[in-house]
Amino acid sequence: MNRFSEKLSEGRHSSDLYGSNKSYQDHLIAQYTLYVEMADRISSRRQTANSFFLSINTAIFAFVSYGQSENNSLRDAEMQFVVAIAGVILCFTWYRLVRSYRDLNTAKFKVIHEIERRLPLSPYDAEWEAVGGGDDSKLYLPFTHVEKFIPWIFMALHGFAFAIGVRWSAVVTKLLGFIASI
């Protein structure tokens, strides 16, 4: 018996110590239903967070693109640096949030699978087995495998935008002037 099974079976949670078997089964089904709903809500919050970060990154790139026009002063190296660093920090935060939601859902589904061991059917276990446990991308490619790379792609784009936006000749000239003054 693993620790999840032990935690679900200890004390008042045991069907032997609960009282009537009917009440135990009714409460088990109600708790299972609620727990599955909470796992679904986490997935929804995760999707909302992804949409938010995708929108913010798109807005940053639109802002930077607008700033690149001849009539605007966003071509300053300092401004490019600030926007790029803000984008990188935003993307790293996004990546950590994706990982956090993934870890939380993984834990929730471990508990759901343990609860299913006490139910007549185990639909999530059967579904997970049918898709090869997420290990065979021909059967199923978990969204987390895809979504965890998107923040890194945007992070690279922020770095690239910074690299092409900076007037490197001016930076080198200032750097050489600084070195010469030492």
Secondary structure, 3 states (H helix, E strand, C coil): CCHHHHHHHCHHHCHHHHCCHHHHHHHHHHHHHHHHHHHHHHHHHHHHHHHHHHHHHHHHHHHHHHHCCCCCCCCCHHHHHHHHHHHHHHHHHHHHHHHHHHHHHHHHHHHHHHHHCCCCCCHHHHHHHHCHHHCCCCCCCCHHHHHCCHHHHHHHHHHHHHHHHCCHHHHHHHHHHHHHHC
